[in-house]
Amino acid sequence: MPIGFLFRAAFWIAVVAAFAPVGLVSSDGMETPDEISQVIAQGQRLQQVCADLPALCDMAGEAGGLVSIATDETLSRVENWLDERETTAAETS
């Protein structure tokens, strides 16, 4: 399930970026690069959209949950198919 892990990791990184403050400074006092600041600013704009249109964000959250379920099921079926293929190949050898 490495692909599922990558999707989940990307999702949670985006969530953390969305809630991080714009003037984010690392623990050693260095300022963040411009690209990270832009991602954080985009996340804050998304927060504003969610504040203005909470129903839209609720639907997006539900859609994300459905995508996660579909991805997990697809990965499970692909893994089962690969296992069956390996078993068949081993039996015919």
PDB file with one MODEL, atoms N, CA, C and O in Angstrom:
MODEL        1
ATOM      1  N   MET A   1       0.799  -1.203   0.000  1.00  0.00           N
ATOM      2  CA  MET A   1       0.000   0.000   0.000  1.00  0.00           C
ATOM      3  C   MET A   1       0.846   1.273   0.000  1.00  0.00           C
ATOM      4  O   MET A   1       0.447   2.256   0.626  1.00  0.00           O
ATOM      5  N   PRO A   2       1.990   1.296  -0.672  1.00  0.00           N
ATOM      6  CA  PRO A   2       2.798   2.515  -0.658  1.00  0.00           C
ATOM      7  C   PRO A   2       2.122   3.689  -1.344  1.00  0.00           C
ATOM      8  O   PRO A   2       2.337   4.833  -0.943  1.00  0.00           O
ATOM      9  N   ILE A   3       1.317   3.443  -2.358  1.00  0.00           N
ATOM     10  CA  ILE A   3       0.659   4.550  -3.058  1.00  0.00           C
ATOM     11  C   ILE A   3      -0.370   5.204  -2.147  1.00  0.00           C
ATOM     12  O   ILE A   3      -0.470   6.430  -2.105  1.00  0.00           O
ATOM     13  N   GLY A   4      -1.129   4.404  -1.423  1.00  0.00           N
ATOM     14  CA  GLY A   4      -2.099   4.945  -0.482  1.00  0.00           C
ATOM     15  C   GLY A   4      -1.426   5.799   0.577  1.00  0.00           C
ATOM     16  O   GLY A   4      -1.940   6.846   0.970  1.00  0.00           O
ATOM     17  N   PHE A   5      -0.258   5.333   1.038  1.00  0.00           N
ATOM     18  CA  PHE A   5       0.495   6.100   2.017  1.00  0.00           C
ATOM     19  C   PHE A   5       0.900   7.456   1.443  1.00  0.00           C
ATOM     20  O   PHE A   5       0.805   8.477   2.124  1.00  0.00           O
ATOM     21  N   LEU A   6       1.349   7.463   0.197  1.00  0.00           N
ATOM     22  CA  LEU A   6       1.762   8.725  -0.418  1.00  0.00           C
ATOM     23  C   LEU A   6       0.601   9.698  -0.545  1.00  0.00           C
ATOM     24  O   LEU A   6       0.763  10.895  -0.306  1.00  0.00           O
ATOM     25  N   PHE A   7      -0.580   9.189  -0.925  1.00  0.00           N
ATOM     26  CA  PHE A   7      -1.753  10.057  -1.024  1.00  0.00           C
ATOM     27  C   PHE A   7      -2.101  10.639   0.345  1.00  0.00           C
ATOM     28  O   PHE A   7      -2.389  11.829   0.467  1.00  0.00           O
ATOM     29  N   ARG A   8      -2.071   9.791   1.370  1.00  0.00           N
ATOM     30  CA  ARG A   8      -2.400  10.269   2.714  1.00  0.00           C
ATOM     31  C   ARG A   8      -1.365  11.277   3.199  1.00  0.00           C
ATOM     32  O   ARG A   8      -1.714  12.290   3.806  1.00  0.00           O
ATOM     33  N   ALA A   9      -0.091  10.999   2.931  1.00  0.00           N
ATOM     34  CA  ALA A   9       0.966  11.921   3.354  1.00  0.00           C
ATOM     35  C   ALA A   9       0.799  13.278   2.672  1.00  0.00           C
ATOM     36  O   ALA A   9       0.916  14.319   3.320  1.00  0.00           O
ATOM     37  N   ALA A  10       0.527  13.267   1.369  1.00  0.00           N
ATOM     38  CA  ALA A  10       0.330  14.525   0.639  1.00  0.00           C
ATOM     39  C   ALA A  10      -0.872  15.284   1.189  1.00  0.00           C
ATOM     40  O   ALA A  10      -0.830  16.507   1.323  1.00  0.00           O
ATOM     41  N   PHE A  11      -1.939  14.560   1.505  1.00  0.00           N
ATOM     42  CA  PHE A  11      -3.135  15.199   2.058  1.00  0.00           C
ATOM     43  C   PHE A  11      -2.816  15.895   3.380  1.00  0.00           C
ATOM     44  O   PHE A  11      -3.172  17.057   3.571  1.00  0.00           O
ATOM     45  N   TRP A  12      -2.144  15.186   4.294  1.00  0.00           N
ATOM     46  CA  TRP A  12      -1.876  15.760   5.609  1.00  0.00           C
ATOM     47  C   TRP A  12      -0.854  16.887   5.541  1.00  0.00           C
ATOM     48  O   TRP A  12      -0.926  17.829   6.330  1.00  0.00           O
ATOM     49  N   ILE A  13       0.082  16.808   4.624  1.00  0.00           N
ATOM     50  CA  ILE A  13       1.015  17.926   4.440  1.00  0.00           C
ATOM     51  C   ILE A  13       0.247  19.162   3.988  1.00  0.00           C
ATOM     52  O   ILE A  13       0.514  20.270   4.453  1.00  0.00           O
ATOM     53  N   ALA A  14      -0.710  18.970   3.080  1.00  0.00           N
ATOM     54  CA  ALA A  14      -1.536  20.099   2.615  1.00  0.00           C
ATOM     55  C   ALA A  14      -2.368  20.667   3.750  1.00  0.00           C
ATOM     56  O   ALA A  14      -2.524  21.884   3.853  1.00  0.00           O
ATOM     57  N   VAL A  15      -2.908  19.800   4.608  1.00  0.00           N
ATOM     58  CA  VAL A  15      -3.708  20.271   5.738  1.00  0.00           C
ATOM     59  C   VAL A  15      -2.845  21.102   6.687  1.00  0.00           C
ATOM     60  O   VAL A  15      -3.244  22.182   7.120  1.00  0.00           O
ATOM     61  N   VAL A  16      -1.665  20.587   7.000  1.00  0.00           N
ATOM     62  CA  VAL A  16      -0.767  21.331   7.895  1.00  0.00           C
ATOM     63  C   VAL A  16      -0.382  22.667   7.265  1.00  0.00           C
ATOM     64  O   VAL A  16      -0.364  23.692   7.948  1.00  0.00           O
ATOM     65  N   ALA A  17      -0.076  22.664   5.978  1.00  0.00           N
ATOM     66  CA  ALA A  17       0.285  23.906   5.298  1.00  0.00           C
ATOM     67  C   ALA A  17      -0.872  24.896   5.312  1.00  0.00           C
ATOM     68  O   ALA A  17      -0.652  26.105   5.397  1.00  0.00           O
ATOM     69  N   ALA A  18      -2.097  24.398   5.231  1.00  0.00           N
ATOM     70  CA  ALA A  18      -3.258  25.283   5.209  1.00  0.00           C
ATOM     71  C   ALA A  18      -3.443  26.012   6.531  1.00  0.00           C
ATOM     72  O   ALA A  18      -3.946  27.136   6.556  1.00  0.00           O
ATOM     73  N   PHE A  19      -3.042  25.385   7.623  1.00  0.00           N
ATOM     74  CA  PHE A  19      -3.259  25.994   8.929  1.00  0.00           C
ATOM     75  C   PHE A  19      -2.012  26.662   9.512  1.00  0.00           C
ATOM     76  O   PHE A  19      -2.068  27.214  10.611  1.00  0.00           O
ATOM     77  N   ALA A  20      -0.912  26.619   8.806  1.00  0.00           N
ATOM     78  CA  ALA A  20       0.319  27.262   9.284  1.00  0.00           C
ATOM     79  C   ALA A  20       0.233  28.771   9.070  1.00  0.00           C
ATOM     80  O   ALA A  20      -0.339  29.219   8.076  1.00  0.00           O
ATOM     81  N   PRO A  21       0.786  29.552   9.976  1.00  0.00           N
ATOM     82  CA  PRO A  21       0.746  31.013   9.809  1.00  0.00           C
ATOM     83  C   PRO A  21       1.637  31.473   8.652  1.00  0.00           C
ATOM     84  O   PRO A  21       2.597  30.795   8.285  1.00  0.00           O
ATOM     85  N   VAL A  22       1.305  32.635   8.086  1.00  0.00           N
ATOM     86  CA  VAL A  22       2.043  33.149   6.929  1.00  0.00           C
ATOM     87  C   VAL A  22       3.497  33.428   7.274  1.00  0.00           C
ATOM     88  O   VAL A  22       4.381  33.084   6.489  1.00  0.00           O
ATOM     89  N   GLY A  23       3.772  34.029   8.397  1.00  0.00           N
ATOM     90  CA  GLY A  23       5.135  34.385   8.773  1.00  0.00           C
ATOM     91  C   GLY A  23       5.861  33.244   9.445  1.00  0.00           C
ATOM     92  O   GLY A  23       6.576  33.457  10.424  1.00  0.00           O
ATOM     93  N   LEU A  24       5.692  32.046   8.942  1.00  0.00           N
ATOM     94  CA  LEU A  24       6.274  30.859   9.563  1.00  0.00           C
ATOM     95  C   LEU A  24       7.792  30.953   9.581  1.00  0.00           C
ATOM     96  O   LEU A  24       8.423  31.225   8.559  1.00  0.00           O
ATOM     97  N   VAL A  25       8.368  30.724  10.752  1.00  0.00           N
ATOM     98  CA  VAL A  25       9.816  30.735  10.915  1.00  0.00           C
ATOM     99  C   VAL A  25      10.199  29.389  11.507  1.00  0.00           C
ATOM    100  O   VAL A  25       9.523  28.885  12.404  1.00  0.00           O
ATOM    101  N   SER A  26      11.280  28.809  11.010  1.00  0.00           N
ATOM    102  CA  SER A  26      11.705  27.505  11.507  1.00  0.00           C
ATOM    103  C   SER A  26      12.243  27.623  12.927  1.00  0.00           C
ATOM    104  O   SER A  26      12.445  28.730  13.426  1.00  0.00           O
ATOM    105  N   SER A  27      12.474  26.492  13.574  1.00  0.00           N
ATOM    106  CA  SER A  27      12.918  26.490  14.964  1.00  0.00           C
ATOM    107  C   SER A  27      14.298  27.119  15.133  1.00  0.00           C
ATOM    108  O   SER A  27      14.632  27.593  16.219  1.00  0.00           O
ATOM    109  N   ASP A  28      15.106  27.129  14.065  1.00  0.00           N
ATOM    110  CA  ASP A  28      16.426  27.743  14.180  1.00  0.00           C
ATOM    111  C   ASP A  28      16.414  29.226  13.793  1.00  0.00           C
ATOM    112  O   ASP A  28      17.475  29.843  13.693  1.00  0.00           O
ATOM    113  N   GLY A  29      15.239  29.797  13.575  1.00  0.00           N
ATOM    114  CA  GLY A  29      15.109  31.223  13.314  1.00  0.00           C
ATOM    115  C   GLY A  29      15.208  31.622  11.856  1.00  0.00           C
ATOM    116  O   GLY A  29      15.114  32.808  11.543  1.00  0.00           O
ATOM    117  N   MET A  30      15.394  30.669  10.954  1.00  0.00           N
ATOM    118  CA  MET A  30      15.498  31.006   9.532  1.00  0.00           C
ATOM    119  C   MET A  30      14.105  31.189   8.945  1.00  0.00           C
ATOM    120  O   MET A  30      13.171  30.470   9.299  1.00  0.00           O
ATOM    121  N   GLU A  31      13.977  32.144   8.057  1.00  0.00           N
ATOM    122  CA  GLU A  31      12.688  32.369   7.406  1.00  0.00           C
ATOM    123  C   GLU A  31      12.459  31.317   6.335  1.00  0.00           C
ATOM    124  O   GLU A  31      13.397  30.721   5.805  1.00  0.00           O
ATOM    125  N   THR A  32      11.179  31.106   6.031  1.00  0.00           N
ATOM    126  CA  THR A  32      10.830  30.106   5.033  1.00  0.00           C
ATOM    127  C   THR A  32      11.090  30.632   3.627  1.00  0.00           C
ATOM    128  O   THR A  32      11.028  31.840   3.397  1.00  0.00           O
ATOM    129  N   PRO A  33      11.380  29.737   2.685  1.00  0.00           N
ATOM    130  CA  PRO A  33      11.533  30.166   1.289  1.00  0.00           C
ATOM    131  C   PRO A  33      10.210  30.707   0.739  1.00  0.00           C
ATOM    132  O   PRO A  33       9.136  30.420   1.268  1.00  0.00           O
ATOM    133  N   ASP A  34      10.312  31.489  -0.327  1.00  0.00           N
ATOM    134  CA  ASP A  34       9.126  32.097  -0.922  1.00  0.00           C
ATOM    135  C   ASP A  34       8.096  31.070  -1.351  1.00  0.00           C
ATOM    136  O   ASP A  34       6.897  31.319  -1.222  1.00  0.00           O
ATOM    137  N   GLU A  35       8.531  29.910  -1.864  1.00  0.00           N
ATOM    138  CA  GLU A  35       7.595  28.904  -2.342  1.00  0.00           C
ATOM    139  C   GLU A  35       6.718  28.390  -1.199  1.00  0.00           C
ATOM    140  O   GLU A  35       5.512  28.206  -1.364  1.00  0.00           O
ATOM    141  N   ILE A  36       7.332  28.162  -0.047  1.00  0.00           N
ATOM    142  CA  ILE A  36       6.558  27.676   1.095  1.00  0.00           C
ATOM    143  C   ILE A  36       5.592  28.749   1.560  1.00  0.00           C
ATOM    144  O   ILE A  36       4.446  28.451   1.898  1.00  0.00           O
ATOM    145  N   SER A  37       6.043  29.988   1.579  1.00  0.00           N
ATOM    146  CA  SER A  37       5.160  31.085   1.977  1.00  0.00           C
ATOM    147  C   SER A  37       3.971  31.198   1.027  1.00  0.00           C
ATOM    148  O   SER A  37       2.859  31.502   1.458  1.00  0.00           O
ATOM    149  N   GLN A  38       4.198  30.954  -0.258  1.00  0.00           N
ATOM    150  CA  GLN A  38       3.099  31.004  -1.227  1.00  0.00           C
ATOM    151  C   GLN A  38       2.104  29.873  -0.971  1.00  0.00           C
ATOM    152  O   GLN A  38       0.894  30.078  -1.071  1.00  0.00           O
ATOM    153  N   VAL A  39       2.602  28.686  -0.645  1.00  0.00           N
ATOM    154  CA  VAL A  39       1.718  27.555  -0.343  1.00  0.00           C
ATOM    155  C   VAL A  39       0.896  27.858   0.906  1.00  0.00           C
ATOM    156  O   VAL A  39      -0.299  27.570   0.963  1.00  0.00           O
ATOM    157  N   ILE A  40       1.545  28.434   1.890  1.00  0.00           N
ATOM    158  CA  ILE A  40       0.837  28.785   3.130  1.00  0.00           C
ATOM    159  C   ILE A  40      -0.230  29.841   2.849  1.00  0.00           C
ATOM    160  O   ILE A  40      -1.347  29.748   3.359  1.00  0.00           O
ATOM    161  N   ALA A  41       0.109  30.838   2.043  1.00  0.00           N
ATOM    162  CA  ALA A  41      -0.871  31.877   1.694  1.00  0.00           C
ATOM    163  C   ALA A  41      -2.060  31.276   0.951  1.00  0.00           C
ATOM    164  O   ALA A  41      -3.205  31.664   1.186  1.00  0.00           O
ATOM    165  N   GLN A  42      -1.788  30.334   0.060  1.00  0.00           N
ATOM    166  CA  GLN A  42      -2.872  29.661  -0.664  1.00  0.00           C
ATOM    167  C   GLN A  42      -3.762  28.891   0.313  1.00  0.00           C
ATOM    168  O   GLN A  42      -4.986  28.894   0.182  1.00  0.00           O
ATOM    169  N   GLY A  43      -3.147  28.240   1.279  1.00  0.00           N
ATOM    170  CA  GLY A  43      -3.923  27.520   2.292  1.00  0.00           C
ATOM    171  C   GLY A  43      -4.806  28.453   3.098  1.00  0.00           C
ATOM    172  O   GLY A  43      -5.936  28.107   3.444  1.00  0.00           O
ATOM    173  N   GLN A  44      -4.294  29.632   3.394  1.00  0.00           N
ATOM    174  CA  GLN A  44      -5.100  30.593   4.142  1.00  0.00           C
ATOM    175  C   GLN A  44      -6.253  31.126   3.299  1.00  0.00           C
ATOM    176  O   GLN A  44      -7.335  31.387   3.823  1.00  0.00           O
ATOM    177  N   ARG A  45      -6.029  31.287   1.999  1.00  0.00           N
ATOM    178  CA  ARG A  45      -7.150  31.676   1.113  1.00  0.00           C
ATOM    179  C   ARG A  45      -8.202  30.571   1.100  1.00  0.00           C
ATOM    180  O   ARG A  45      -9.402  30.846   1.090  1.00  0.00           O
ATOM    181  N   LEU A  46      -7.746  29.325   1.102  1.00  0.00           N
ATOM    182  CA  LEU A  46      -8.677  28.196   1.148  1.00  0.00           C
ATOM    183  C   LEU A  46      -9.472  28.211   2.444  1.00  0.00           C
ATOM    184  O   LEU A  46     -10.672  27.935   2.440  1.00  0.00           O
ATOM    185  N   GLN A  47      -8.817  28.530   3.548  1.00  0.00           N
ATOM    186  CA  GLN A  47      -9.524  28.643   4.820  1.00  0.00           C
ATOM    187  C   GLN A  47     -10.621  29.707   4.744  1.00  0.00           C
ATOM    188  O   GLN A  47     -11.709  29.523   5.290  1.00  0.00           O
ATOM    189  N   GLN A  48     -10.334  30.804   4.073  1.00  0.00           N
ATOM    190  CA  GLN A  48     -11.328  31.868   3.940  1.00  0.00           C
ATOM    191  C   GLN A  48     -12.520  31.389   3.118  1.00  0.00           C
ATOM    192  O   GLN A  48     -13.667  31.696   3.444  1.00  0.00           O
ATOM    193  N   VAL A  49     -12.247  30.636   2.052  1.00  0.00           N
ATOM    194  CA  VAL A  49     -13.332  30.084   1.237  1.00  0.00           C
ATOM    195  C   VAL A  49     -14.183  29.157   2.098  1.00  0.00           C
ATOM    196  O   VAL A  49     -15.412  29.189   2.031  1.00  0.00           O
ATOM    197  N   CYS A  50     -13.514  28.322   2.914  1.00  0.00           N
ATOM    198  CA  CYS A  50     -14.259  27.412   3.784  1.00  0.00           C
ATOM    199  C   CYS A  50     -15.072  28.166   4.825  1.00  0.00           C
ATOM    200  O   CYS A  50     -16.153  27.720   5.208  1.00  0.00           O
ATOM    201  N   ALA A  51     -14.561  29.307   5.287  1.00  0.00           N
ATOM    202  CA  ALA A  51     -15.315  30.113   6.241  1.00  0.00           C
ATOM    203  C   ALA A  51     -16.533  30.738   5.569  1.00  0.00           C
ATOM    204  O   ALA A  51     -17.596  30.853   6.179  1.00  0.00           O
ATOM    205  N   ASP A  52     -16.371  31.142   4.299  1.00  0.00           N
ATOM    206  CA  ASP A  52     -17.474  31.771   3.565  1.00  0.00           C
ATOM    207  C   ASP A  52     -18.488  30.749   3.055  1.00  0.00           C
ATOM    208  O   ASP A  52     -19.689  31.021   3.035  1.00  0.00           O
ATOM    209  N   LEU A  53     -18.011  29.579   2.646  1.00  0.00           N
ATOM    210  CA  LEU A  53     -18.872  28.546   2.062  1.00  0.00           C
ATOM    211  C   LEU A  53     -18.633  27.195   2.750  1.00  0.00           C
ATOM    212  O   LEU A  53     -18.041  26.299   2.150  1.00  0.00           O
ATOM    213  N   PRO A  54     -19.084  27.040   3.991  1.00  0.00           N
ATOM    214  CA  PRO A  54     -18.797  25.807   4.720  1.00  0.00           C
ATOM    215  C   PRO A  54     -19.407  24.559   4.066  1.00  0.00           C
ATOM    216  O   PRO A  54     -18.843  23.471   4.180  1.00  0.00           O
ATOM    217  N   ALA A  55     -20.529  24.699   3.396  1.00  0.00           N
ATOM    218  CA  ALA A  55     -21.147  23.540   2.744  1.00  0.00           C
ATOM    219  C   ALA A  55     -20.246  22.996   1.635  1.00  0.00           C
ATOM    220  O   ALA A  55     -20.164  21.784   1.436  1.00  0.00           O
ATOM    221  N   LEU A  56     -19.574  23.889   0.919  1.00  0.00           N
ATOM    222  CA  LEU A  56     -18.660  23.474  -0.142  1.00  0.00           C
ATOM    223  C   LEU A  56     -17.503  22.668   0.438  1.00  0.00           C
ATOM    224  O   LEU A  56     -17.125  21.637  -0.119  1.00  0.00           O
ATOM    225  N   CYS A  57     -16.946  23.123   1.536  1.00  0.00           N
ATOM    226  CA  CYS A  57     -15.832  22.408   2.163  1.00  0.00           C
ATOM    227  C   CYS A  57     -16.296  21.067   2.740  1.00  0.00           C
ATOM    228  O   CYS A  57     -15.553  20.087   2.705  1.00  0.00           O
ATOM    229  N   ASP A  58     -17.514  21.023   3.267  1.00  0.00           N
ATOM    230  CA  ASP A  58     -18.048  19.752   3.767  1.00  0.00           C
ATOM    231  C   ASP A  58     -18.173  18.735   2.633  1.00  0.00           C
ATOM    232  O   ASP A  58     -17.812  17.569   2.791  1.00  0.00           O
ATOM    233  N   MET A  59     -18.687  19.190   1.487  1.00  0.00           N
ATOM    234  CA  MET A  59     -18.815  18.289   0.331  1.00  0.00           C
ATOM    235  C   MET A  59     -17.443  17.836  -0.154  1.00  0.00           C
ATOM    236  O   MET A  59     -17.264  16.673  -0.514  1.00  0.00           O
ATOM    237  N   ALA A  60     -16.470  18.752  -0.166  1.00  0.00           N
ATOM    238  CA  ALA A  60     -15.120  18.380  -0.592  1.00  0.00           C
ATOM    239  C   ALA A  60     -14.524  17.357   0.356  1.00  0.00           C
ATOM    240  O   ALA A  60     -13.838  16.434  -0.082  1.00  0.00           O
ATOM    241  N   GLY A  61     -14.775  17.508   1.647  1.00  0.00           N
ATOM    242  CA  GLY A  61     -14.288  16.540   2.626  1.00  0.00           C
ATOM    243  C   GLY A  61     -14.907  15.167   2.418  1.00  0.00           C
ATOM    244  O   GLY A  61     -14.223  14.147   2.510  1.00  0.00           O
ATOM    245  N   GLU A  62     -16.217  15.147   2.134  1.00  0.00           N
ATOM    246  CA  GLU A  62     -16.882  13.873   1.865  1.00  0.00           C
ATOM    247  C   GLU A  62     -16.350  13.244   0.586  1.00  0.00           C
ATOM    248  O   GLU A  62     -16.143  12.032   0.529  1.00  0.00           O
ATOM    249  N   ALA A  63     -16.130  14.053  -0.431  1.00  0.00           N
ATOM    250  CA  ALA A  63     -15.584  13.531  -1.687  1.00  0.00           C
ATOM    251  C   ALA A  63     -14.182  12.967  -1.458  1.00  0.00           C
ATOM    252  O   ALA A  63     -13.832  11.925  -2.011  1.00  0.00           O
ATOM    253  N   GLY A  64     -13.392  13.647  -0.652  1.00  0.00           N
ATOM    254  CA  GLY A  64     -12.057  13.144  -0.324  1.00  0.00           C
ATOM    255  C   GLY A  64     -12.121  11.812   0.396  1.00  0.00           C
ATOM    256  O   GLY A  64     -11.300  10.927   0.150  1.00  0.00           O
ATOM    257  N   GLY A  65     -13.092  11.664   1.285  1.00  0.00           N
ATOM    258  CA  GLY A  65     -13.278  10.390   1.980  1.00  0.00           C
ATOM    259  C   GLY A  65     -13.653   9.282   1.016  1.00  0.00           C
ATOM    260  O   GLY A  65     -13.158   8.160   1.131  1.00  0.00           O
ATOM    261  N   LEU A  66     -14.527   9.591   0.064  1.00  0.00           N
ATOM    262  CA  LEU A  66     -14.917   8.583  -0.924  1.00  0.00           C
ATOM    263  C   LEU A  66     -13.752   8.205  -1.822  1.00  0.00           C
ATOM    264  O   LEU A  66     -13.591   7.038  -2.178  1.00  0.00           O
ATOM    265  N   VAL A  67     -12.938   9.188  -2.189  1.00  0.00           N
ATOM    266  CA  VAL A  67     -11.756   8.905  -3.011  1.00  0.00           C
ATOM    267  C   VAL A  67     -10.791   8.007  -2.238  1.00  0.00           C
ATOM    268  O   VAL A  67     -10.195   7.093  -2.808  1.00  0.00           O
ATOM    269  N   SER A  68     -10.641   8.267  -0.954  1.00  0.00           N
ATOM    270  CA  SER A  68      -9.762   7.450  -0.127  1.00  0.00           C
ATOM    271  C   SER A  68     -10.260   6.009  -0.054  1.00  0.00           C
ATOM    272  O   SER A  68      -9.463   5.074  -0.144  1.00  0.00           O
ATOM    273  N   ILE A  69     -11.555   5.824   0.107  1.00  0.00           N
ATOM    274  CA  ILE A  69     -12.138   4.480   0.154  1.00  0.00           C
ATOM    275  C   ILE A  69     -11.936   3.779  -1.186  1.00  0.00           C
ATOM    276  O   ILE A  69     -11.539   2.614  -1.224  1.00  0.00           O
ATOM    277  N   ALA A  70     -12.206   4.478  -2.280  1.00  0.00           N
ATOM    278  CA  ALA A  70     -12.036   3.887  -3.608  1.00  0.00           C
ATOM    279  C   ALA A  70     -10.570   3.539  -3.869  1.00  0.00           C
ATOM    280  O   ALA A  70     -10.278   2.497  -4.456  1.00  0.00           O
ATOM    281  N   THR A  71      -9.659   4.392  -3.445  1.00  0.00           N
ATOM    282  CA  THR A  71      -8.232   4.123  -3.629  1.00  0.00           C
ATOM    283  C   THR A  71      -7.810   2.897  -2.836  1.00  0.00           C
ATOM    284  O   THR A  71      -7.092   2.039  -3.350  1.00  0.00           O
ATOM    285  N   ASP A  72      -8.247   2.810  -1.597  1.00  0.00           N
ATOM    286  CA  ASP A  72      -7.909   1.646  -0.773  1.00  0.00           C
ATOM    287  C   ASP A  72      -8.433   0.358  -1.394  1.00  0.00           C
ATOM    288  O   ASP A  72      -7.725  -0.648  -1.427  1.00  0.00           O
ATOM    289  N   GLU A  73      -9.654   0.381  -1.880  1.00  0.00           N
ATOM    290  CA  GLU A  73     -10.248  -0.814  -2.491  1.00  0.00           C
ATOM    291  C   GLU A  73      -9.496  -1.191  -3.772  1.00  0.00           C
ATOM    292  O   GLU A  73      -9.219  -2.367  -4.009  1.00  0.00           O
ATOM    293  N   THR A  74      -9.174  -0.207  -4.580  1.00  0.00           N
ATOM    294  CA  THR A  74      -8.438  -0.468  -5.816  1.00  0.00           C
ATOM    295  C   THR A  74      -7.074  -1.058  -5.513  1.00  0.00           C
ATOM    296  O   THR A  74      -6.664  -2.032  -6.146  1.00  0.00           O
ATOM    297  N   LEU A  75      -6.367  -0.479  -4.553  1.00  0.00           N
ATOM    298  CA  LEU A  75      -5.051  -0.998  -4.182  1.00  0.00           C
ATOM    299  C   LEU A  75      -5.149  -2.428  -3.661  1.00  0.00           C
ATOM    300  O   LEU A  75      -4.303  -3.268  -3.968  1.00  0.00           O
ATOM    301  N   SER A  76      -6.176  -2.696  -2.880  1.00  0.00           N
ATOM    302  CA  SER A  76      -6.374  -4.045  -2.354  1.00  0.00           C
ATOM    303  C   SER A  76      -6.602  -5.044  -3.486  1.00  0.00           C
ATOM    304  O   SER A  76      -6.036  -6.137  -3.470  1.00  0.00           O
ATOM    305  N   ARG A  77      -7.416  -4.682  -4.454  1.00  0.00           N
ATOM    306  CA  ARG A  77      -7.691  -5.580  -5.572  1.00  0.00           C
ATOM    307  C   ARG A  77      -6.460  -5.796  -6.446  1.00  0.00           C
ATOM    308  O   ARG A  77      -6.219  -6.908  -6.916  1.00  0.00           O
ATOM    309  N   VAL A  78      -5.677  -4.736  -6.668  1.00  0.00           N
ATOM    310  CA  VAL A  78      -4.458  -4.875  -7.460  1.00  0.00           C
ATOM    311  C   VAL A  78      -3.466  -5.790  -6.738  1.00  0.00           C
ATOM    312  O   VAL A  78      -2.847  -6.651  -7.362  1.00  0.00           O
ATOM    313  N   GLU A  79      -3.316  -5.603  -5.421  1.00  0.00           N
ATOM    314  CA  GLU A  79      -2.416  -6.462  -4.657  1.00  0.00           C
ATOM    315  C   GLU A  79      -2.876  -7.917  -4.710  1.00  0.00           C
ATOM    316  O   GLU A  79      -2.049  -8.816  -4.864  1.00  0.00           O
ATOM    317  N   ASN A  80      -4.176  -8.162  -4.585  1.00  0.00           N
ATOM    318  CA  ASN A  80      -4.700  -9.533  -4.680  1.00  0.00           C
ATOM    319  C   ASN A  80      -4.419 -10.121  -6.056  1.00  0.00           C
ATOM    320  O   ASN A  80      -4.026 -11.282  -6.171  1.00  0.00           O
ATOM    321  N   TRP A  81      -4.618  -9.327  -7.091  1.00  0.00           N
ATOM    322  CA  TRP A  81      -4.370  -9.806  -8.451  1.00  0.00           C
ATOM    323  C   TRP A  81      -2.899 -10.154  -8.635  1.00  0.00           C
ATOM    324  O   TRP A  81      -2.573 -11.185  -9.225  1.00  0.00           O
ATOM    325  N   LEU A  82      -2.006  -9.299  -8.132  1.00  0.00           N
ATOM    326  CA  LEU A  82      -0.570  -9.572  -8.245  1.00  0.00           C
ATOM    327  C   LEU A  82      -0.184 -10.829  -7.469  1.00  0.00           C
ATOM    328  O   LEU A  82       0.627 -11.627  -7.938  1.00  0.00           O
ATOM    329  N   ASP A  83      -0.768 -11.005  -6.276  1.00  0.00           N
ATOM    330  CA  ASP A  83      -0.487 -12.205  -5.494  1.00  0.00           C
ATOM    331  C   ASP A  83      -0.954 -13.456  -6.233  1.00  0.00           C
ATOM    332  O   ASP A  83      -0.234 -14.454  -6.282  1.00  0.00           O
ATOM    333  N   GLU A  84      -2.164 -13.406  -6.812  1.00  0.00           N
ATOM    334  CA  GLU A  84      -2.678 -14.550  -7.575  1.00  0.00           C
ATOM    335  C   GLU A  84      -1.805 -14.830  -8.787  1.00  0.00           C
ATOM    336  O   GLU A  84      -1.566 -15.987  -9.132  1.00  0.00           O
ATOM    337  N   ARG A  85      -1.334 -13.784  -9.426  1.00  0.00           N
ATOM    338  CA  ARG A  85      -0.476 -13.945 -10.599  1.00  0.00           C
ATOM    339  C   ARG A  85       0.848 -14.613 -10.217  1.00  0.00           C
ATOM    340  O   ARG A  85       1.330 -15.492 -10.932  1.00  0.00           O
ATOM    341  N   GLU A  86       1.435 -14.196  -9.092  1.00  0.00           N
ATOM    342  CA  GLU A  86       2.670 -14.811  -8.623  1.00  0.00           C
ATOM    343  C   GLU A  86       2.452 -16.276  -8.267  1.00  0.00           C
ATOM    344  O   GLU A  86       3.282 -17.130  -8.579  1.00  0.00           O
ATOM    345  N   THR A  87       1.329 -16.560  -7.611  1.00  0.00           N
ATOM    346  CA  THR A  87       1.016 -17.940  -7.223  1.00  0.00           C
ATOM    347  C   THR A  87       0.843 -18.804  -8.465  1.00  0.00           C
ATOM    348  O   THR A  87       1.350 -19.925  -8.512  1.00  0.00           O
ATOM    349  N   THR A  88       0.147 -18.306  -9.455  1.00  0.00           N
ATOM    350  CA  THR A  88      -0.073 -19.058 -10.697  1.00  0.00           C
ATOM    351  C   THR A  88       1.252 -19.297 -11.425  1.00  0.00           C
ATOM    352  O   THR A  88       1.502 -20.388 -11.937  1.00  0.00           O
ATOM    353  N   ALA A  89       2.089 -18.269 -11.463  1.00  0.00           N
ATOM    354  CA  ALA A  89       3.390 -18.401 -12.111  1.00  0.00           C
ATOM    355  C   ALA A  89       4.266 -19.421 -11.392  1.00  0.00           C
ATOM    356  O   ALA A  89       4.983 -20.189 -12.033  1.00  0.00           O
ATOM    357  N   ALA A  90       4.209 -19.430 -10.061  1.00  0.00           N
ATOM    358  CA  ALA A  90       5.001 -20.384  -9.282  1.00  0.00           C
ATOM    359  C   ALA A  90       4.508 -21.810  -9.466  1.00  0.00           C
ATOM    360  O   ALA A  90       5.303 -22.751  -9.480  1.00  0.00           O
ATOM    361  N   GLU A  91       3.195 -21.970  -9.607  1.00  0.00           N
ATOM    362  CA  GLU A  91       2.617 -23.303  -9.790  1.00  0.00           C
ATOM    363  C   GLU A  91       2.915 -23.871 -11.166  1.00  0.00           C
ATOM    364  O   GLU A  91       3.073 -25.084 -11.304  1.00  0.00           O
ATOM    365  N   THR A  92       2.996 -23.029 -12.184  1.00  0.00           N
ATOM    366  CA  THR A  92       3.240 -23.509 -13.541  1.00  0.00           C
ATOM    367  C   THR A  92       4.727 -23.731 -13.820  1.00  0.00           C
ATOM    368  O   THR A  92       5.076 -24.366 -14.815  1.00  0.00           O
ATOM    369  N   SER A  93       5.610 -23.214 -12.952  1.00  0.00           N
ATOM    370  CA  SER A  93       7.049 -23.382 -13.172  1.00  0.00           C
ATOM    371  C   SER A  93       7.524 -24.746 -12.753  1.00  0.00           C
ATOM    372  O   SER A  93       8.711 -25.050 -12.873  1.00  0.00           O
TER     373      SER A  93
ENDMDL
END
